[in-house]
Amino acid sequence: MALDHPELLEILACPNCRGTVEFVEADDVIVCRGECGYRYPVREGIPVMLIDEAEKP
Ligand SMILES: [Zn+2]
């Protein structure tokens, strides 16, 4: 599924480390490219930027 609002990525930051994030469409996740590498789920096109919901590496 594509993101409903891809422009959101430009203002989103990882809530854990404040790193930049990238949408990986193949996995339907937002991946932190900062130091933590957390993976945030995308549900129905909406990024869920919550540390509690993130998959930790
Ligand atoms: Zn991070």
N, CA, C, O and the ligand as a Tripos MOL2 file, in Angstrom:
@<TRIPOS>MOLECULE
protein
  229   227    58     0     0
PROTEIN
NO_CHARGES

@<TRIPOS>ATOM
      1 N           0.8490   -1.2080    0.0000 N.3       1 MET1
      2 CA          0.0000    0.0000    0.0000 C.3       1 MET1
      3 C           0.8750    1.2450    0.0000 C.2       1 MET1
      4 O           1.8750    1.3130    0.7140 O.2       1 MET1
      5 N           0.4950    2.2120   -0.7940 N.am      2 ALA2
      6 CA          1.2500    3.4590   -0.8210 C.3       2 ALA2
      7 C           0.8260    4.3540    0.3430 C.2       2 ALA2
      8 O          -0.2390    4.1910    0.9390 O.2       2 ALA2
      9 N           1.6830    5.2760    0.6280 N.am      3 LEU3
     10 CA          1.3370    6.2510    1.6570 C.3       3 LEU3
     11 C           0.2900    7.2150    1.1170 C.2       3 LEU3
     12 O           0.3550    7.6240   -0.0420 O.2       3 LEU3
     13 N          -0.6600    7.5690    1.9420 N.am      4 ASP4
     14 CA         -1.6520    8.5600    1.5400 C.3       4 ASP4
     15 C          -1.0110    9.9320    1.3480 C.2       4 ASP4
     16 O          -1.4070   10.7070    0.4780 O.2       4 ASP4
     17 N          -0.0240   10.2060    2.1740 N.am      5 HIS5
     18 CA          0.5840   11.5280    2.1580 C.3       5 HIS5
     19 C           2.1040   11.4100    2.1800 C.2       5 HIS5
     20 O           2.7310   11.6120    3.2190 O.2       5 HIS5
     21 N           2.6930   11.0820    1.0350 N.am      6 PRO6
     22 CA          4.1520   10.8890    1.0060 C.3       6 PRO6
     23 C           4.9270   12.1200    1.4480 C.2       6 PRO6
     24 O           6.0590   12.0060    1.9180 O.2       6 PRO6
     25 N           4.3190   13.3090    1.2970 N.am      7 GLU7
     26 CA          5.0160   14.5230    1.7230 C.3       7 GLU7
     27 C           5.2220   14.5500    3.2330 C.2       7 GLU7
     28 O           6.0480   15.3050    3.7440 O.2       7 GLU7
     29 N           4.4620   13.7180    3.9380 N.am      8 LEU8
     30 CA          4.6340   13.6320    5.3950 C.3       8 LEU8
     31 C           6.0480   13.2230    5.7760 C.2       8 LEU8
     32 O           6.5640   13.6310    6.8170 O.2       8 LEU8
     33 N           6.6710   12.4140    4.9250 N.am      9 LEU9
     34 CA          8.0070   11.9130    5.2680 C.3       9 LEU9
     35 C           8.9940   13.0540    5.4640 C.2       9 LEU9
     36 O           9.9590   12.9340    6.2180 O.2       9 LEU9
     37 N           8.7410   14.1640    4.7750 N.am     10 GLU10
     38 CA          9.6720   15.2780    4.8840 C.3      10 GLU10
     39 C           9.5980   15.9580    6.2430 C.2      10 GLU10
     40 O          10.5500   16.6090    6.6750 O.2      10 GLU10
     41 N           8.4660   15.8030    6.9110 N.am     11 ILE11
     42 CA          8.3570   16.4460    8.2230 C.3      11 ILE11
     43 C           8.4140   15.4420    9.3620 C.2      11 ILE11
     44 O           8.5530   15.8170   10.5270 O.2      11 ILE11
     45 N           8.3060   14.1550    9.0180 N.am     12 LEU12
     46 CA          8.3790   13.1420   10.0530 C.3      12 LEU12
     47 C           9.8200   12.9500   10.5090 C.2      12 LEU12
     48 O          10.7590   13.0530    9.7200 O.2      12 LEU12
     49 N           9.9710   12.6750   11.7780 N.am     13 ALA13
     50 CA         11.2620   12.2870   12.3190 C.3      13 ALA13
     51 C          11.0160   11.1160   13.2530 C.2      13 ALA13
     52 O           9.9180   10.9460   13.7830 O.2      13 ALA13
     53 N          12.0300   10.3290   13.4430 N.am     14 CYS14
     54 CA         11.9190    9.2080   14.3580 C.3      14 CYS14
     55 C          11.6560    9.7480   15.7670 C.2      14 CYS14
     56 O          12.4170   10.5830   16.2560 O.2      14 CYS14
     57 N          10.5830    9.2810   16.4290 N.am     15 PRO15
     58 CA         10.2890    9.7900   17.7730 C.3      15 PRO15
     59 C          11.2880    9.2830   18.8190 C.2      15 PRO15
     60 O          11.3440    9.7940   19.9380 O.2      15 PRO15
     61 N          12.0540    8.2990   18.4490 N.am     16 ASN16
     62 CA         13.0210    7.7470   19.3960 C.3      16 ASN16
     63 C          14.3450    8.5110   19.3590 C.2      16 ASN16
     64 O          14.8480    8.9420   20.3970 O.2      16 ASN16
     65 N          14.9090    8.6770   18.1490 N.am     17 CYS17
     66 CA         16.2370    9.2910   18.0570 C.3      17 CYS17
     67 C          16.2360   10.5870   17.2600 C.2      17 CYS17
     68 O          17.2740   11.2340   17.1280 O.2      17 CYS17
     69 N          15.0660   10.9750   16.7220 N.am     18 ARG18
     70 CA         14.9450   12.1930   15.9080 C.3      18 ARG18
     71 C          15.6840   12.0890   14.5820 C.2      18 ARG18
     72 O          15.9710   13.0950   13.9320 O.2      18 ARG18
     73 N          15.9850   10.8610   14.1960 N.am     19 GLY19
     74 CA         16.6290   10.6570   12.9000 C.3      19 GLY19
     75 C          15.6390   10.8070   11.7590 C.2      19 GLY19
     76 O          14.4310   10.8770   11.9820 O.2      19 GLY19
     77 N          16.1500   10.8570   10.5440 N.am     20 THR20
     78 CA         15.2860   10.8990    9.3760 C.3      20 THR20
     79 C          14.6830    9.5180    9.1500 C.2      20 THR20
     80 O          15.2520    8.5010    9.5460 O.2      20 THR20
     81 N          13.5310    9.5070    8.5130 N.am     21 VAL21
     82 CA         12.8470    8.2480    8.2620 C.3      21 VAL21
     83 C          12.6040    8.0780    6.7660 C.2      21 VAL21
     84 O          12.5670    9.0420    6.0020 O.2      21 VAL21
     85 N          12.4410    6.8250    6.3810 N.am     22 GLU22
     86 CA         12.2440    6.4920    4.9720 C.3      22 GLU22
     87 C          11.1340    5.4570    4.8680 C.2      22 GLU22
     88 O          11.0690    4.5250    5.6700 O.2      22 GLU22
     89 N          10.2630    5.6240    3.8800 N.am     23 PHE23
     90 CA          9.1930    4.6610    3.6560 C.3      23 PHE23
     91 C           9.7130    3.5330    2.7820 C.2      23 PHE23
     92 O          10.2400    3.7700    1.6950 O.2      23 PHE23
     93 N           9.5630    2.3110    3.2590 N.am     24 VAL24
     94 CA          9.9330    1.1370    2.4650 C.3      24 VAL24
     95 C           8.6420    0.4830    2.0010 C.2      24 VAL24
     96 O           7.9840   -0.2370    2.7520 O.2      24 VAL24
     97 N           8.2950    0.7490    0.7450 N.am     25 GLU25
     98 CA          6.9950    0.3260    0.2470 C.3      25 GLU25
     99 C           6.8730   -1.1930    0.2170 C.2      25 GLU25
    100 O           5.7890   -1.7200    0.4660 O.2      25 GLU25
    101 N           7.9420   -1.9010   -0.0780 N.am     26 ALA26
    102 CA          7.8910   -3.3610   -0.1660 C.3      26 ALA26
    103 C           7.4610   -3.9750    1.1670 C.2      26 ALA26
    104 O           6.7590   -4.9870    1.1940 O.2      26 ALA26
    105 N           7.8760   -3.3690    2.2480 N.am     27 ASP27
    106 CA          7.5490   -3.9080    3.5740 C.3      27 ASP27
    107 C           6.4110   -3.1430    4.2420 C.2      27 ASP27
    108 O           5.9140   -3.5500    5.2920 O.2      27 ASP27
    109 N           5.9980   -2.0240    3.6220 N.am     28 ASP28
    110 CA          4.9430   -1.1950    4.1860 C.3      28 ASP28
    111 C           5.3130   -0.7160    5.5860 C.2      28 ASP28
    112 O           4.5000   -0.7700    6.5080 O.2      28 ASP28
    113 N           6.5290   -0.2550    5.7300 N.am     29 VAL29
    114 CA          6.9880    0.2620    7.0110 C.3      29 VAL29
    115 C           7.7620    1.5560    6.7930 C.2      29 VAL29
    116 O           8.2760    1.8240    5.7070 O.2      29 VAL29
    117 N           7.8290    2.3530    7.8630 N.am     30 ILE30
    118 CA          8.6890    3.5160    7.9090 C.3      30 ILE30
    119 C           9.9320    3.0990    8.6990 C.2      30 ILE30
    120 O           9.8370    2.6580    9.8450 O.2      30 ILE30
    121 N          11.0780    3.2440    8.0740 N.am     31 VAL31
    122 CA         12.3120    2.8060    8.7140 C.3      31 VAL31
    123 C          13.1300    4.0250    9.1100 C.2      31 VAL31
    124 O          13.3370    4.9400    8.3130 O.2      31 VAL31
    125 N          13.5910    4.0200   10.3540 N.am     32 CYS32
    126 CA         14.4700    5.0830   10.8180 C.3      32 CYS32
    127 C          15.8440    4.9060   10.2180 C.2      32 CYS32
    128 O          16.4310    3.8270   10.3040 O.2      32 CYS32
    129 N          16.3640    5.9610    9.6100 N.am     33 ARG33
    130 CA         17.7210    5.9260    9.0630 C.3      33 ARG33
    131 C          18.6950    6.6080   10.0090 C.2      33 ARG33
    132 O          19.8560    6.8360    9.6700 O.2      33 ARG33
    133 N          18.2140    6.9240   11.1810 N.am     34 GLY34
    134 CA         19.0870    7.4800   12.2060 C.3      34 GLY34
    135 C          19.7740    6.3660   12.9680 C.2      34 GLY34
    136 O          20.0110    5.2870   12.4260 O.2      34 GLY34
    137 N          20.0900    6.6270   14.2180 N.am     35 GLU35
    138 CA         20.9100    5.6630   14.9390 C.3      35 GLU35
    139 C          20.1350    4.4550   15.4720 C.2      35 GLU35
    140 O          20.7370    3.4120   15.7250 O.2      35 GLU35
    141 N          18.8260    4.5710   15.6470 N.am     36 CYS36
    142 CA         18.1160    3.4600   16.2940 C.3      36 CYS36
    143 C          17.6220    2.3910   15.3300 C.2      36 CYS36
    144 O          17.5810    1.2140   15.6870 O.2      36 CYS36
    145 N          17.2420    2.7800   14.1040 N.am     37 GLY37
    146 CA         16.8070    1.7810   13.1350 C.3      37 GLY37
    147 C          15.4490    1.1650   13.4230 C.2      37 GLY37
    148 O          15.1410    0.0950   12.8980 O.2      37 GLY37
    149 N          14.6390    1.8030   14.2350 N.am     38 TYR38
    150 CA         13.3010    1.2930   14.5190 C.3      38 TYR38
    151 C          12.4790    1.2850   13.2350 C.2      38 TYR38
    152 O          12.6950    2.0840   12.3240 O.2      38 TYR38
    153 N          11.5250    0.3500   13.1970 N.am     39 ARG39
    154 CA         10.6380    0.2270   12.0380 C.3      39 ARG39
    155 C           9.2090    0.4950   12.5010 C.2      39 ARG39
    156 O           8.6870   -0.1950   13.3770 O.2      39 ARG39
    157 N           8.5960    1.4870   11.9120 N.am     40 TYR40
    158 CA          7.2470    1.8970   12.3140 C.3      40 TYR40
    159 C           6.2200    1.3870   11.3200 C.2      40 TYR40
    160 O           6.4260    1.4950   10.1120 O.2      40 TYR40
    161 N           5.1290    0.8390   11.8030 N.am     41 PRO41
    162 CA          4.1160    0.2960   10.8970 C.3      41 PRO41
    163 C           3.3520    1.3960   10.1650 C.2      41 PRO41
    164 O           3.2580    2.5300   10.6340 O.2      41 PRO41
    165 N           2.8130    1.0350    9.0120 N.am     42 VAL42
    166 CA          1.9140    1.9210    8.2690 C.3      42 VAL42
    167 C           0.5780    1.2060    8.1930 C.2      42 VAL42
    168 O           0.4740    0.1150    7.6310 O.2      42 VAL42
    169 N          -0.4370    1.8240    8.7600 N.am     43 ARG43
    170 CA         -1.7460    1.1960    8.7920 C.3      43 ARG43
    171 C          -2.7330    2.0130    7.9650 C.2      43 ARG43
    172 O          -3.0200    3.1720    8.2640 O.2      43 ARG43
    173 N          -3.2410    1.3700    6.9130 N.am     44 GLU44
    174 CA         -4.1960    2.0290    6.0120 C.3      44 GLU44
    175 C          -3.6300    3.3430    5.4950 C.2      44 GLU44
    176 O          -4.3420    4.3410    5.3820 O.2      44 GLU44
    177 N          -2.3320    3.3280    5.1830 N.am     45 GLY45
    178 CA         -1.7000    4.4890    4.5820 C.3      45 GLY45
    179 C          -1.2460    5.5380    5.5740 C.2      45 GLY45
    180 O          -0.7180    6.5780    5.1800 O.2      45 GLY45
    181 N          -1.4440    5.2790    6.8570 N.am     46 ILE46
    182 CA         -1.0930    6.2610    7.8710 C.3      46 ILE46
    183 C           0.1050    5.7480    8.6820 C.2      46 ILE46
    184 O           0.0320    4.6830    9.2940 O.2      46 ILE46
    185 N           1.2040    6.5090    8.6850 N.am     47 PRO47
    186 CA          2.3470    6.0880    9.5000 C.3      47 PRO47
    187 C           2.0150    6.1440   10.9900 C.2      47 PRO47
    188 O           1.4520    7.1230   11.4810 O.2      47 PRO47
    189 N           2.3710    5.0830   11.6890 N.am     48 VAL48
    190 CA          2.1490    5.0320   13.1340 C.3      48 VAL48
    191 C           3.5030    5.2670   13.8130 C.2      48 VAL48
    192 O           4.2820    4.3420   14.0450 O.2      48 VAL48
    193 N           3.7450    6.5350   14.1170 N.am     49 MET49
    194 CA          5.0640    6.9110   14.6400 C.3      49 MET49
    195 C           5.0650    6.8640   16.1680 C.2      49 MET49
    196 O           5.2030    7.8860   16.8410 O.2      49 MET49
    197 N           4.9100    5.6710   16.6830 N.am     50 LEU50
    198 CA          4.8700    5.4800   18.1250 C.3      50 LEU50
    199 C           5.9520    4.4810   18.5180 C.2      50 LEU50
    200 O           6.0600    3.4070   17.9250 O.2      50 LEU50
    201 N           6.7410    4.8350   19.5110 N.am     51 ILE51
    202 CA          7.8200    3.9580   19.9320 C.3      51 ILE51
    203 C           7.2610    2.6240   20.4040 C.2      51 ILE51
    204 O           7.8560    1.5760   20.1550 O.2      51 ILE51
    205 N           6.1280    2.6590   21.0780 N.am     52 ASP52
    206 CA          5.5360    1.4180   21.5800 C.3      52 ASP52
    207 C           5.1200    0.4780   20.4420 C.2      52 ASP52
    208 O           5.0620   -0.7380   20.6280 O.2      52 ASP52
    209 N           4.8330    1.0430   19.2700 N.am     53 GLU53
    210 CA          4.3900    0.2350   18.1380 C.3      53 GLU53
    211 C           5.5420   -0.1790   17.2390 C.2      53 GLU53
    212 O           5.3620   -0.9940   16.3350 O.2      53 GLU53
    213 N           6.7130    0.3690   17.4770 N.am     54 ALA54
    214 CA          7.8390    0.1300   16.5760 C.3      54 ALA54
    215 C           8.4290   -1.2560   16.7800 C.2      54 ALA54
    216 O           8.4220   -1.8240   17.8720 O.2      54 ALA54
    217 N           8.9390   -1.7650   15.6650 N.am     55 GLU55
    218 CA          9.6870   -3.0190   15.7100 C.3      55 GLU55
    219 C          11.1540   -2.6630   15.8970 C.2      55 GLU55
    220 O          11.7420   -1.9540   15.0800 O.2      55 GLU55
    221 N          11.7300   -3.1540   16.9650 N.am     56 LYS56
    222 CA         13.1180   -2.8150   17.2620 C.3      56 LYS56
    223 C          14.0680   -3.7830   16.5670 C.2      56 LYS56
    224 O          13.7850   -4.9790   16.4870 O.2      56 LYS56
    225 N          15.1790   -3.2850   16.0700 N.am     57 PRO57
    226 CA         16.1250   -4.1780   15.3750 C.3      57 PRO57
    227 C          16.8870   -5.0850   16.3490 C.2      57 PRO57
    228 O          17.7160   -5.8900   15.9250 O.2      57 PRO57
    229 ZN         15.4510    6.4270   15.2170 Zn       58 ZN58
@<TRIPOS>BOND
     1     1     2 1
     2     2     3 1
     3     3     4 2
     4     3     5 am
     5     5     6 1
     6     6     7 1
     7     7     8 2
     8     7     9 am
     9     9    10 1
    10    10    11 1
    11    11    12 2
    12    11    13 am
    13    13    14 1
    14    14    15 1
    15    15    16 2
    16    15    17 am
    17    17    18 1
    18    18    19 1
    19    19    20 2
    20    19    21 am
    21    21    22 1
    22    22    23 1
    23    23    24 2
    24    23    25 am
    25    25    26 1
    26    26    27 1
    27    27    28 2
    28    27    29 am
    29    29    30 1
    30    30    31 1
    31    31    32 2
    32    31    33 am
    33    33    34 1
    34    34    35 1
    35    35    36 2
    36    35    37 am
    37    37    38 1
    38    38    39 1
    39    39    40 2
    40    39    41 am
    41    41    42 1
    42    42    43 1
    43    43    44 2
    44    43    45 am
    45    45    46 1
    46    46    47 1
    47    47    48 2
    48    47    49 am
    49    49    50 1
    50    50    51 1
    51    51    52 2
    52    51    53 am
    53    53    54 1
    54    54    55 1
    55    55    56 2
    56    55    57 am
    57    57    58 1
    58    58    59 1
    59    59    60 2
    60    59    61 am
    61    61    62 1
    62    62    63 1
    63    63    64 2
    64    63    65 am
    65    65    66 1
    66    66    67 1
    67    67    68 2
    68    67    69 am
    69    69    70 1
    70    70    71 1
    71    71    72 2
    72    71    73 am
    73    73    74 1
    74    74    75 1
    75    75    76 2
    76    75    77 am
    77    77    78 1
    78    78    79 1
    79    79    80 2
    80    79    81 am
    81    81    82 1
    82    82    83 1
    83    83    84 2
    84    83    85 am
    85    85    86 1
    86    86    87 1
    87    87    88 2
    88    87    89 am
    89    89    90 1
    90    90    91 1
    91    91    92 2
    92    91    93 am
    93    93    94 1
    94    94    95 1
    95    95    96 2
    96    95    97 am
    97    97    98 1
    98    98    99 1
    99    99   100 2
   100    99   101 am
   101   101   102 1
   102   102   103 1
   103   103   104 2
   104   103   105 am
   105   105   106 1
   106   106   107 1
   107   107   108 2
   108   107   109 am
   109   109   110 1
   110   110   111 1
   111   111   112 2
   112   111   113 am
   113   113   114 1
   114   114   115 1
   115   115   116 2
   116   115   117 am
   117   117   118 1
   118   118   119 1
   119   119   120 2
   120   119   121 am
   121   121   122 1
   122   122   123 1
   123   123   124 2
   124   123   125 am
   125   125   126 1
   126   126   127 1
   127   127   128 2
   128   127   129 am
   129   129   130 1
   130   130   131 1
   131   131   132 2
   132   131   133 am
   133   133   134 1
   134   134   135 1
   135   135   136 2
   136   135   137 am
   137   137   138 1
   138   138   139 1
   139   139   140 2
   140   139   141 am
   141   141   142 1
   142   142   143 1
   143   143   144 2
   144   143   145 am
   145   145   146 1
   146   146   147 1
   147   147   148 2
   148   147   149 am
   149   149   150 1
   150   150   151 1
   151   151   152 2
   152   151   153 am
   153   153   154 1
   154   154   155 1
   155   155   156 2
   156   155   157 am
   157   157   158 1
   158   158   159 1
   159   159   160 2
   160   159   161 am
   161   161   162 1
   162   162   163 1
   163   163   164 2
   164   163   165 am
   165   165   166 1
   166   166   167 1
   167   167   168 2
   168   167   169 am
   169   169   170 1
   170   170   171 1
   171   171   172 2
   172   171   173 am
   173   173   174 1
   174   174   175 1
   175   175   176 2
   176   175   177 am
   177   177   178 1
   178   178   179 1
   179   179   180 2
   180   179   181 am
   181   181   182 1
   182   182   183 1
   183   183   184 2
   184   183   185 am
   185   185   186 1
   186   186   187 1
   187   187   188 2
   188   187   189 am
   189   189   190 1
   190   190   191 1
   191   191   192 2
   192   191   193 am
   193   193   194 1
   194   194   195 1
   195   195   196 2
   196   195   197 am
   197   197   198 1
   198   198   199 1
   199   199   200 2
   200   199   201 am
   201   201   202 1
   202   202   203 1
   203   203   204 2
   204   203   205 am
   205   205   206 1
   206   206   207 1
   207   207   208 2
   208   207   209 am
   209   209   210 1
   210   210   211 1
   211   211   212 2
   212   211   213 am
   213   213   214 1
   214   214   215 1
   215   215   216 2
   216   215   217 am
   217   217   218 1
   218   218   219 1
   219   219   220 2
   220   219   221 am
   221   221   222 1
   222   222   223 1
   223   223   224 2
   224   223   225 am
   225   225   226 1
   226   226   227 1
   227   227   228 2
@<TRIPOS>SUBSTRUCTURE
     1 MET1         2 RESIDUE 1 A MET
     2 ALA2         6 RESIDUE 1 A ALA
     3 LEU3        10 RESIDUE 1 A LEU
     4 ASP4        14 RESIDUE 1 A ASP
     5 HIS5        18 RESIDUE 1 A HIS
     6 PRO6        22 RESIDUE 1 A PRO
     7 GLU7        26 RESIDUE 1 A GLU
     8 LEU8        30 RESIDUE 1 A LEU
     9 LEU9        34 RESIDUE 1 A LEU
    10 GLU10       38 RESIDUE 1 A GLU
    11 ILE11       42 RESIDUE 1 A ILE
    12 LEU12       46 RESIDUE 1 A LEU
    13 ALA13       50 RESIDUE 1 A ALA
    14 CYS14       54 RESIDUE 1 A CYS
    15 PRO15       58 RESIDUE 1 A PRO
    16 ASN16       62 RESIDUE 1 A ASN
    17 CYS17       66 RESIDUE 1 A CYS
    18 ARG18       70 RESIDUE 1 A ARG
    19 GLY19       74 RESIDUE 1 A GLY
    20 THR20       78 RESIDUE 1 A THR
    21 VAL21       82 RESIDUE 1 A VAL
    22 GLU22       86 RESIDUE 1 A GLU
    23 PHE23       90 RESIDUE 1 A PHE
    24 VAL24       94 RESIDUE 1 A VAL
    25 GLU25       98 RESIDUE 1 A GLU
    26 ALA26      102 RESIDUE 1 A ALA
    27 ASP27      106 RESIDUE 1 A ASP
    28 ASP28      110 RESIDUE 1 A ASP
    29 VAL29      114 RESIDUE 1 A VAL
    30 ILE30      118 RESIDUE 1 A ILE
    31 VAL31      122 RESIDUE 1 A VAL
    32 CYS32      126 RESIDUE 1 A CYS
    33 ARG33      130 RESIDUE 1 A ARG
    34 GLY34      134 RESIDUE 1 A GLY
    35 GLU35      138 RESIDUE 1 A GLU
    36 CYS36      142 RESIDUE 1 A CYS
    37 GLY37      146 RESIDUE 1 A GLY
    38 TYR38      150 RESIDUE 1 A TYR
    39 ARG39      154 RESIDUE 1 A ARG
    40 TYR40      158 RESIDUE 1 A TYR
    41 PRO41      162 RESIDUE 1 A PRO
    42 VAL42      166 RESIDUE 1 A VAL
    43 ARG43      170 RESIDUE 1 A ARG
    44 GLU44      174 RESIDUE 1 A GLU
    45 GLY45      178 RESIDUE 1 A GLY
    46 ILE46      182 RESIDUE 1 A ILE
    47 PRO47      186 RESIDUE 1 A PRO
    48 VAL48      190 RESIDUE 1 A VAL
    49 MET49      194 RESIDUE 1 A MET
    50 LEU50      198 RESIDUE 1 A LEU
    51 ILE51      202 RESIDUE 1 A ILE
    52 ASP52      206 RESIDUE 1 A ASP
    53 GLU53      210 RESIDUE 1 A GLU
    54 ALA54      214 RESIDUE 1 A ALA
    55 GLU55      218 RESIDUE 1 A GLU
    56 LYS56      222 RESIDUE 1 A LYS
    57 PRO57      226 RESIDUE 1 A PRO
    58 ZN58       229 GROUP 0 **** ****
